[in-house]
């Protein structure tokens, strides 16, 4: 079993240095092996935010080194071909950071500013396989199926949703959990951010493979929810 946390840290618009410190504080507060952050958590949901280099995350790397945590943070990253920008997930450990996944299904005005990723992705932590997703990915059955086909135990997503769409967020999580028999961990942006997100949903949460809500944060900024995740038995 590992402990996974979903965090919704405060976010200064486009200020990666400040936000890396907030992420580091969240990792230290989480007391978890894995900490999942919302979509574009390191810059805020701003279409003009610059690409974030994994080398710019010193405080977060240090926090992961001190706690033994693996963090999955949201950021604009270089596109899969090396050109353009994608909405990405950075895997950060005490050894540094890397691009672990690029959002495959873009929504709203995102296609005018970002290019989609080209493949699903999973990361293994202590024998637990964690599939990665970002926001609209969670509403696309083909994405969940492709991630599940990687043999994952957990489907982990960072999202930015309006408060009015909380029910949509939660119904997607339950559906993925039940259909694929996996834990679902969703880190949901809290507070406000760019592109019309005056009131983000917050309420980051973890669901078990039966679709039951195990832990949930509130709507407040800097909240964290954590749960123990048990991998599927070998051969299941």
N, C-alpha and C positions, 0 to 999 in steps of 0.2 A: 504494500500500500504506500502511496505517496500523498502528501498534502498539496492541494492545488488551491490557489487564491485568485480571486478576480478583484481587480482594484480599479478605482475611478478617481485618479489623482487630480488636484487642481492643475490648471493649464494656462500658461501665459501665451498669448497669441504669437506664434512663429518663433518663440524664444527657446531654442533647444537647450541652451545651457541652464536656464532656470528650470525647465521641465525635467531635465535629467536629474536634477537635485530632488525634485518632487517624486520622481519615480524611485530614486534611491531610498527616500524616506518610506515610501509605500512598501518596498521590498523588505526593509528592516522591520516594519510594523507587522508585516504579514505572517512571519514565522512559518513560511511554506517552502516546499522544495521547488514549486513552480508558481510563478505569478504572471497572470495574463492581464494585459492592459487594453484599453479601448482603441478603436480605429483612429489613426493619426494622433495618438496620444502625445507624441513628442512635439508636435507643432500646433495642435488644434486643427479643426476641420476647416482648413483654408486652402482653396484651390491654387493660390499663388505661393504656398510655402515651398521653400527650397528643398532639394534632396538632402537627406540627413546621412552623414557619414557615420558608420559604426565607431570610428575613431574619436567622435565628438562626445562620447557617452561616459567619460571618466568616472563621475560620481556613481553612476548606475553599475558600471563594471566593478567598482570597489565594493559596493553594497552586495553584489552577487558573490564576490570573492569572500567577503566577511561572513556571509550567511549560508553559503553553499547553494544559493538559489539559481534557478534558470528563469529569466524574464523574457516575455514575448511582448515587445512594445511596438506601437503603431507609428509609421513614419512614411513620408514620401521617399521612394528609393529609385535608383536607376532602373529603366525598363529592362525586360528580359533580353533584349538584343543589345543593350548598352546604350540605347538612344531613347529619348523621352523619359517620362517619369511614370512610376506605378505607385499605387497605394500598397505599401508593404508591411510585412511583419519582420522585425529584427529579433533574432534570438541573441540574448545577451547572457554571458556567463562571466565568471571571474577571470577568464582568459581573454575576453573581448567580445566583439559582436560580429554578426554576419546577417545577410539577408536570407531569411528562411522561407519566405513565401511572398507572392505578389497576388493581390486580389484579382480573381478571374472574371467576376461578373460585376461590371460597373453600372451604377444607377444614376438617375437624374441627369445633372449636367456634367458628371464625372468624365464621360467619354471625350468631352471637348478639352480636357486638361490632362488626362492620364491615359496610359495604355494598359490593357489587361495583361495579367500573368498568363502563362501558357501551360501550367501543370499544377495539379494538387500536390500537397506536401505534408509530410509527417516527420516528427522529431521524436526520438526515443530518449526517455529519462528514467534511469533505474529500472529498465525493463518495461516501462509503461510507454506505449506508443500514443503520441498526441498529434492528431490531425489539426491543421490550421485553416482558419477561415476569416473573412472580413465582411461584415455587414450583409450586403445583398446576397453574397454567396449563400447565406443561411436560408434564403428563400427559394433557392434553386435546387430541386430534388436531385438533378444530375450531379451537382457539386457534392452534396452529402454522400451520394452513392459512390462517387469516385474516391472520396476521402475514406469512406468505410472500406473500400476495396483494398486500401493500403494496410489493412489489418490493425486499425487503431482501436485503442481502448477509450480514448477521450476525443471529442470534437470540441476544439477550443476556438472561440471567435471573439474578435474585438469589434464593437459596433458603435455607431453614432446614430441614435434614433431620437425622434421627437417624443416628448412626454406622452403625447396623444397616441403614439404607436406602441406603447408598452405591451398591450395585449397581443399585437402581431409578433413582437419579439419573443414573447413567452410561448405562444402557440408554435412558432417555428422550432424553438428549442425542444419542446416536448415531443413534437413530431419526429425530429431527428433522433432523439434518444430512443423512442419506442421502435421506430422503423428499423434502426440499425443496431439496437442493443448496446449503445455506448453511453458513457457519461458525457454530459454537455456542460461546458463552462463558458459563460458569456460575460465579458467585461464591457460594460456599457457606459458611454460618456455621461458625466454628470455636470450640472451647472449650465453654462452657456458657452457657445463657440461660434465660429463663423458660418457663412452661407445660410443664414436664417435660423440657426439653432439657438433660439433665445432661451428655451427650456428643454434641455436634453433629458432623456428618460431616467438615467441612473439605474438603480436597482439591479446591479450586476448580480449574477446568481449561478448556482450549480444545480444540475438535475441528474438524477441517477438513471440507469438504463431502463427503468420502468416508466420514466417520465415524471417521477415525483420530484418536486422542488425540495432540495436538501438544505440549501443556505441561500439567503438573499441579503444584499446590502439595501440601504435606504436610498433616498434621492440626494443625500448630501455629498458634497465634494470631499475627497480624501477618505471615503469609506472603503472598507475591504471586507469581503466575505470569503470564508475558506471552508474546505471540506476534505475529508479523506477519500481518496479514490482507489478502488480495488480493481486491478486488471482482470480481464477475462481469463479463465483457466486455459492452459495450453491446449490447443486443439478444439476449443469451443468455437 
